[in-house]
């Protein structure tokens, strides 16, 4: 069960992207498929395409991952290691797989990089607060 809580949620957009790209014989860009179109009060038309929806989902997942980064202990270390592995998968896929050479996939890769950097930064900041070392500090 601990492994499931340590599993980075940033793997979900990766799975969704690959499922969309490799599931069917779409000849044009599936991420330009219109998902939602709404007339605004201003008279303009707001249109969301599948790529926008996937990026929005990835940003929501990033928020949850940042909250998870505040945990301490071995669970946090496992989470950081798995987050780094997910980022490496994103990066390798972006560089090697032709279907991943899109702006949507690049943004998903950057979201995962931010998850890795934020996770380590938050953990280091928390550790500094927990362990104050030096002369004259509470002695």
Backbone as CSV, one residue per row, in Angstrom:
resi,resn,N_x,N_y,N_z,CA_x,CA_y,CA_z,C_x,C_y,C_z
1,UNK,0.820,-1.203,0.000,0.000,0.000,0.000,0.860,1.261,0.000
2,UNK,1.993,1.215,0.742,2.874,2.382,0.782,3.399,2.721,-0.600
3,UNK,3.650,1.677,-1.411,4.155,1.908,-2.761,3.144,2.704,-3.572
4,UNK,1.866,2.401,-3.412,0.838,3.119,-4.168,0.747,4.580,-3.758
5,UNK,0.947,4.881,-2.484,0.908,6.282,-2.063,2.164,7.026,-2.497
6,UNK,3.256,6.286,-2.740,4.487,6.911,-3.209,4.520,7.040,-4.724
7,UNK,3.648,6.370,-5.411,3.628,6.421,-6.871,3.310,7.841,-7.330
8,UNK,4.191,8.430,-8.118,3.952,9.807,-8.567,2.736,9.882,-9.489
9,UNK,1.849,10.791,-9.194,0.644,10.943,-10.010,0.960,11.524,-11.384
10,UNK,2.175,12.037,-11.564,2.564,12.565,-12.874,2.672,11.459,-13.914
11,UNK,2.603,10.219,-13.478,2.601,9.106,-14.426,1.245,9.029,-15.152
12,UNK,0.195,9.579,-14.555,-1.137,9.517,-15.170,-1.222,10.281,-16.491
13,UNK,-0.713,11.531,-16.573,-0.719,12.201,-17.882,0.136,11.471,-18.922
14,UNK,1.223,10.841,-18.482,2.066,10.060,-19.392,1.274,8.894,-19.971
15,UNK,0.574,8.186,-19.106,-0.247,7.067,-19.569,-1.370,7.548,-20.486
16,UNK,-2.008,8.651,-20.120,-3.093,9.195,-20.942,-2.579,9.612,-22.313
17,UNK,-1.444,10.293,-22.356,-0.864,10.734,-23.623,-0.584,9.531,-24.517
18,UNK,0.092,8.529,-23.957,0.435,7.348,-24.745,-0.801,6.586,-25.190
19,UNK,-1.805,6.514,-24.343,-3.054,5.848,-24.716,-3.719,6.564,-25.879
20,UNK,-3.755,7.877,-25.827,-4.379,8.665,-26.895,-3.603,8.511,-28.203
21,UNK,-2.277,8.609,-28.134,-1.452,8.589,-29.345,-1.390,7.204,-29.977
22,UNK,-1.227,6.185,-29.142,-0.966,4.858,-29.684,-2.196,3.957,-29.741
23,UNK,-3.366,4.451,-29.355,-4.557,3.595,-29.346,-5.253,3.509,-30.686
24,UNK,-5.156,4.547,-31.489,-5.896,4.527,-32.744,-5.064,5.012,-33.906
25,UNK,-5.620,4.873,-35.065,-4.929,5.289,-36.271,-5.309,6.699,-36.670
26,UNK,-5.194,7.628,-35.758,-5.523,9.023,-36.058,-4.482,9.590,-37.019
27,UNK,-4.954,10.144,-38.108,-4.036,10.691,-39.104,-3.619,12.115,-38.771
28,UNK,-4.475,12.860,-38.098,-4.106,14.230,-37.714,-3.852,14.284,-36.215
29,UNK,-3.497,15.433,-35.714,-3.144,15.609,-34.308,-4.366,15.404,-33.411
30,UNK,-4.388,14.309,-32.624,-5.552,14.064,-31.760,-5.691,15.097,-30.651
31,UNK,-4.618,15.808,-30.334,-4.662,16.781,-29.247,-5.293,18.104,-29.665
32,UNK,-5.637,18.239,-30.928,-6.348,19.420,-31.407,-7.849,19.175,-31.480
33,UNK,-8.286,17.992,-31.058,-9.718,17.678,-31.059,-10.430,18.563,-30.031
34,UNK,-11.502,19.198,-30.460,-12.248,20.108,-29.592,-13.007,19.310,-28.537
35,UNK,-12.846,19.716,-27.289,-13.520,19.068,-26.166,-14.699,19.903,-25.691
36,UNK,-14.519,21.209,-25.664,-15.508,22.113,-25.092,-15.470,23.434,-25.836
37,UNK,-16.639,24.006,-26.066,-16.723,25.326,-26.670,-17.874,26.071,-26.004
38,UNK,-17.556,27.255,-25.469,-18.539,28.022,-24.703,-18.520,29.469,-25.179
39,UNK,-19.698,30.027,-25.370,-19.798,31.460,-25.677,-19.651,32.241,-24.379
40,UNK,-18.770,33.239,-24.403,-18.518,34.039,-23.217,-19.414,35.281,-23.252
41,UNK,-19.531,35.953,-22.127,-20.337,37.163,-22.019,-19.799,38.230,-22.978
42,UNK,-18.480,38.241,-23.178,-17.864,39.241,-24.041,-18.184,39.026,-25.520
43,UNK,-18.770,37.883,-25.830,-19.051,37.563,-27.224,-17.995,36.662,-27.837
44,UNK,-16.848,36.543,-27.152,-15.794,35.648,-27.633,-16.205,34.201,-27.378
45,UNK,-15.534,33.302,-28.058,-15.821,31.880,-27.901,-14.601,31.213,-27.258
46,UNK,-14.808,30.579,-26.111,-13.755,29.828,-25.432,-13.819,28.387,-25.936
47,UNK,-12.676,27.905,-26.421,-12.606,26.538,-26.926,-11.458,25.819,-26.236
48,UNK,-11.755,24.646,-25.701,-10.721,23.811,-25.091,-10.531,22.584,-25.969
49,UNK,-9.256,22.291,-26.278,-8.935,21.108,-27.060,-8.344,20.054,-26.127
50,UNK,-8.223,18.839,-26.622,-7.766,17.721,-25.805,-6.388,17.982,-25.192
51,UNK,-5.479,18.597,-25.936,-4.151,18.908,-25.406,-4.222,19.853,-24.220
52,UNK,-5.096,20.860,-24.308,-5.284,21.804,-23.192,-5.815,21.083,-21.961
53,UNK,-6.741,20.169,-22.178,-7.326,19.421,-21.061,-6.282,18.538,-20.387
54,UNK,-5.428,17.904,-21.189,-4.379,17.048,-20.639,-3.379,17.864,-19.824
55,UNK,-3.010,19.035,-20.318,-2.080,19.906,-19.585,-2.721,20.414,-18.294
56,UNK,-4.000,20.774,-18.341,-4.707,21.218,-17.139,-4.748,20.107,-16.101
57,UNK,-5.009,18.889,-16.544,-4.993,17.743,-15.630,-3.613,17.541,-15.020
58,UNK,-2.568,17.711,-15.828,-1.204,17.557,-15.322,-0.880,18.618,-14.270
59,UNK,-1.385,19.834,-14.458,-1.152,20.888,-13.466,-1.871,20.576,-12.154
60,UNK,-3.059,20.014,-12.233,-3.771,19.605,-11.013,-3.010,18.495,-10.289
61,UNK,-2.481,17.556,-11.064,-1.677,16.473,-10.498,-0.413,17.043,-9.854
62,UNK,0.195,18.039,-10.483,1.384,18.684,-9.924,1.075,19.298,-8.565
63,UNK,-0.090,19.920,-8.436,-0.495,20.497,-7.154,-0.543,19.420,-6.069
64,UNK,-1.139,18.283,-6.377,-1.214,17.184,-5.406,0.194,16.682,-5.074
65,UNK,1.053,16.592,-6.077,2.428,16.134,-5.849,3.203,17.098,-4.953
66,UNK,2.975,18.387,-5.111,3.641,19.361,-4.240,3.156,19.192,-2.808
67,UNK,1.876,18.939,-2.627,1.359,18.670,-1.277,1.976,17.405,-0.702
68,UNK,2.131,16.373,-1.531,2.753,15.131,-1.070,4.212,15.339,-0.690
69,UNK,4.866,16.322,-1.287,6.286,16.566,-1.031,6.535,17.069,0.383
70,UNK,5.499,17.487,1.085,5.678,17.980,2.447,5.824,16.850,3.458
71,UNK,5.608,15.623,3.022,5.783,14.478,3.926,7.254,14.279,4.230
72,UNK,7.523,13.618,5.338,8.904,13.328,5.710,9.075,11.832,5.899
73,UNK,10.307,11.408,5.998,10.613,10.014,6.255,10.948,9.239,4.992
74,UNK,10.948,7.920,5.129,11.332,7.059,4.005,10.311,7.104,2.881
75,UNK,9.053,7.404,3.211,8.023,7.518,2.174,8.372,8.665,1.228
76,UNK,8.867,9.758,1.777,9.245,10.911,0.956,10.421,10.565,0.059
77,UNK,11.378,9.837,0.571,12.531,9.443,-0.231,12.107,8.544,-1.390
78,UNK,11.244,7.596,-1.116,10.725,6.719,-2.165,9.968,7.532,-3.203
79,UNK,9.188,8.484,-2.756,8.428,9.342,-3.668,9.358,10.146,-4.575
80,UNK,10.436,10.678,-4.021,11.396,11.450,-4.817,12.081,10.576,-5.866
81,UNK,12.465,9.383,-5.466,13.125,8.467,-6.401,12.181,8.102,-7.546
82,UNK,10.943,7.784,-7.210,9.977,7.424,-8.247,9.638,8.610,-9.142
83,UNK,9.567,9.810,-8.563,9.320,11.011,-9.364,10.447,11.240,-10.359
84,UNK,11.670,11.017,-9.919,12.818,11.167,-10.807,12.767,10.132,-11.934
85,UNK,12.382,8.912,-11.612,12.268,7.873,-12.643,11.187,8.217,-13.667
86,UNK,10.061,8.751,-13.200,8.997,9.159,-14.120,9.495,10.281,-15.022
87,UNK,10.246,11.237,-14.464,10.810,12.304,-15.286,11.755,11.739,-16.348
88,UNK,12.584,10.775,-15.975,13.508,10.163,-16.929,12.732,9.480,-18.055
89,UNK,11.631,8.814,-17.724,10.801,8.183,-18.761,10.242,9.246,-19.705
90,UNK,9.727,10.334,-19.145,9.240,11.446,-19.980,10.344,11.947,-20.910
91,UNK,11.514,12.201,-20.347,12.613,12.771,-21.117,13.063,11.831,-22.233
92,UNK,13.229,10.557,-21.913,13.651,9.590,-22.922,12.599,9.473,-24.011
93,UNK,11.326,9.416,-23.614,10.265,9.318,-24.615,10.229,10.561,-25.503
94,UNK,10.417,11.722,-24.905,10.423,12.960,-25.688,11.548,12.950,-26.724
95,UNK,12.714,12.451,-26.324,13.875,12.464,-27.209,13.862,11.343,-28.243
96,UNK,13.235,10.217,-27.938,13.365,9.028,-28.777,12.114,8.712,-29.596
97,UNK,10.940,8.959,-29.052,9.688,8.574,-29.709,9.161,9.753,-30.523
98,UNK,8.970,9.533,-31.803,8.510,10.597,-32.685,7.164,11.168,-32.296
99,UNK,6.248,10.323,-31.827,4.907,10.780,-31.448,4.928,11.662,-30.202
100,UNK,6.040,11.665,-29.479,6.145,12.484,-28.267,6.828,13.822,-28.537
101,UNK,7.202,14.073,-29.755,7.871,15.331,-30.092,6.838,16.408,-30.399
102,UNK,5.992,16.684,-29.407,4.949,17.696,-29.551,5.061,18.689,-28.402
103,UNK,4.437,19.835,-28.582,4.465,20.837,-27.509,3.695,20.351,-26.285
104,UNK,2.633,19.593,-26.486,1.868,19.064,-25.346,2.760,18.156,-24.505
105,UNK,3.471,17.248,-25.147,4.327,16.329,-24.404,5.484,17.076,-23.752
106,UNK,6.023,18.080,-24.430,7.094,18.882,-23.838,6.613,19.568,-22.563
107,UNK,5.433,20.144,-22.584,4.895,20.809,-21.389,4.662,19.792,-20.274
108,UNK,4.180,18.603,-20.609,4.013,17.552,-19.603,5.363,17.164,-18.999
109,UNK,6.401,17.139,-19.832,7.747,16.839,-19.339,8.224,17.924,-18.380
110,UNK,7.969,19.173,-18.709,8.357,20.289,-17.832,7.582,20.223,-16.511
111,UNK,6.313,19.876,-16.555,5.519,19.726,-15.326,6.160,18.664,-14.431
112,UNK,6.616,17.576,-15.025,7.253,16.510,-14.252,8.600,16.972,-13.687
113,UNK,9.355,17.753,-14.461,10.613,18.307,-13.961,10.349,19.227,-12.772
114,UNK,9.318,20.047,-12.854,8.962,20.929,-11.734,8.588,20.100,-10.506
115,UNK,7.905,18.978,-10.717,7.573,18.084,-9.606,8.839,17.588,-8.919
116,UNK,9.835,17.182,-9.695,11.087,16.675,-9.124,11.807,17.782,-8.353
117,UNK,11.951,18.933,-8.967,12.664,20.044,-8.324,11.926,20.514,-7.071
118,UNK,10.605,20.653,-7.166,9.812,21.099,-6.007,9.883,20.081,-4.875
119,UNK,9.828,18.813,-5.215,9.893,17.778,-4.184,11.175,17.843,-3.388
120,UNK,12.306,17.921,-4.105,13.582,18.006,-3.403,13.705,19.320,-2.643
121,UNK,13.281,20.420,-3.225,13.394,21.735,-2.572,12.568,21.796,-1.298
122,UNK,11.349,21.313,-1.356,10.469,21.341,-0.184,11.017,20.443,0.916
123,UNK,11.531,19.283,0.540,12.096,18.371,1.535,13.330,18.970,2.196
124,UNK,14.184,19.600,1.402,15.392,20.220,1.962,15.017,21.375,2.885
125,UNK,14.048,22.187,2.487,13.609,23.300,3.343,13.037,22.788,4.649
126,UNK,12.243,21.740,4.571,11.675,21.154,5.785,12.743,20.568,6.686
127,UNK,13.751,19.952,6.083,14.826,19.362,6.875,15.646,20.443,7.574
128,UNK,15.846,21.575,6.926,16.594,22.679,7.556,15.860,23.193,8.783
129,UNK,14.531,23.246,8.704,13.747,23.720,9.841,13.766,22.713,10.979
130,UNK,13.756,21.419,10.640,13.727,20.376,11.659,15.051,20.242,12.407
131,UNK,16.136,20.467,11.697,17.454,20.275,12.298,18.250,21.558,12.199
132,UNK,18.241,22.322,13.259,19.081,23.524,13.269,20.399,23.147,13.900
133,UNK,21.479,23.357,13.163,22.805,22.972,13.612,23.662,24.216,13.678
134,UNK,24.419,24.335,14.720,25.337,25.463,14.835,25.404,25.968,16.256
135,UNK,26.469,26.709,16.553,26.626,27.234,17.917,25.609,28.327,18.218
136,UNK,25.110,28.295,19.432,24.255,29.358,19.903,22.794,29.204,19.492
137,UNK,22.419,28.112,18.871,21.043,27.925,18.451,20.360,26.926,19.383
138,UNK,19.797,27.439,20.422,19.029,26.616,21.341,19.877,25.792,22.295
139,UNK,21.150,26.133,22.478,22.001,25.360,23.397,22.152,26.070,24.687
